[in-house]
Amino acid sequence: MYVTQYNKDLSQRVKPKSDSVVSPFRESQLDQERKVLHKIAPISPVHQPLSEMPNRNELRQIKSAAEIGDPATPLTAESKDERQWKEMKLRLDDLPGILARLSKIKLTALVVSTASAGFAMAPVPFDLPCFLLASLGTGLASCAANSINQFFEVPFDSNMNRTKNRPLVRGQISPLLAVCFAASCGVPGIALLTMGVNPLTGALGAFNIFLYTCCYTPMKRMSIANTWVGAVVGAIPPVMGWTAATGSLDAGALLLGGILYSWQFPHFNALSWGLREDYSRGGYCMMSVTHPALCRRVALRHCVALIGLCTAAPILDITTWTFPIISLPLNLYISYLGFRFYRDADRSSSRKLFFCSLWHLPLLLLVMFSCKKSLLEKEEKGDVLGGSHERAMEIRLP
């Protein structure tokens, strides 16, 4: 059946279904049926008062429904509600989960764990209240930095499959609420680190928030140097843990920061290799997108650097010599996967390197803590050095 327009009136012509075998006695009757035109009388408009006239949106919806093929059936109220934009209402039950995703709770947990490792590795007696204050302040500072990062990247995150379901992108919370949450985490966090721990740790926390939000976040769309800046951001939390325990920047703090700095390159470069299409759509300037050969080369380079950094730990009198020996198989395995990633340059090798980095870091820090030099050994060594110095002075005296 089809509709044609004849003399400005709607006419409908019926086309019978063709049969495979037709009786010769019905041929004349079928010809007559084909020529019959059934006219449809035009519908006279119903005059309504102005108050009852439909608005433009309803007319458009009725017109779209008529184009689909059912002009006589009006749209129901349910279909109208489905087609209109709705304001998402925030329920209090969903707020904790939304704020957890806004603050990137898994990344915050990793930051707090590395800061705790730096506190535990410090060569001082363990102070539980100071440890709790440092962990809480570091976690609040991380939540603030991650929330501000998502606030700045809403238009870019909406283009990526990996980040299109973030709370600000979906409109689950308003930008004002996100900024207020970041301020309510950042200000108490820095105050807690400054007054409850020590000013050096508080200054490092404030500097890390600034570095992550004002340097790393805008650089992601400008230069591949953002990866190196982001590695510095990830290397500061263990340094904060060390300074929270000791109150000073020592060689051990720098060594822990160096291990975290080098670990991040195989971790992030392998992750970004499988997300190249997403980063391209989002407009981010990443090594895996613009410099793929450099991306693989840097990942392999820092896998090998982990072996040298672990060897430097007993030299700096932080661990015993068993640490570089025990950690050597771990570092050799991640270096092997880094070489596979450098040679093959495919998704399979990048995924293996990424998943290896997830268990490599906590296991490496655990081995490092188990091989830590005890405080008694350092005190005995200091006494021995002090006694030898006194004997040398006695020999020199007449």
Secondary structure, DSSP 8 states (H G I E B T S, - for coil): -EEEEETTEEEEE------SS--GGGHHHHHHHHH-EEE----------GGGS--HHHHHHHHHHHHHT-TTS---HHHHHHHS-------TTTHHHHHHHHTTHHHHHHHHHHHHHHHHHSSS---HHHHHHHHHHHHHHHHHHHHHHHHHTHHHHTT-TTTTTSHHHHTSS-HHHHHHHHHHHHHHHHHIIIIII-HHHHHHHHHHHHIIIIIIHHHTTT-TTHHHHHHHHHHHHHHHHHHHHHSS--HHHHHHHHHHHHHHHHHHHHHHHTTHHHHHHHT---HHHH-HHHHHHHHHHHHHHHHHHHHHHHHTTSB-THHHHHHHHHHHHHHHHHHHHHHH-SHHHHHHHHHHHHHHHHHHHHHHHHTB--HHHHHHHHHHHHHHHHHHHHHH--
